[in-house]
């Protein structure tokens, strides 16, 4: 297991050096779960998410807006 971790860290370091992985220089504070939960709740309830891309494209065209497309596995509320 340690050998695999060493390989992973070496690959990550190499990737960050050649610009493939963003490196956090001034990382933010790690937030408590309740703070993260509140932020996810705000995000998921204040945006009118569409579940059908064709309908979203049609609606965006009618309103002269862009479509933000996000494809993900699991659920945005963190219950993946």
Buried (B, 14 or more C-beta within 10 A) or exposed (E): EEEEEEEEEEEEEEEEEEEEEEEEEEEEEEEEEEEEEEEBEEEEEEEEEBEEEEEBEEBBEEEEEEEEEEEEEEEEEEEE
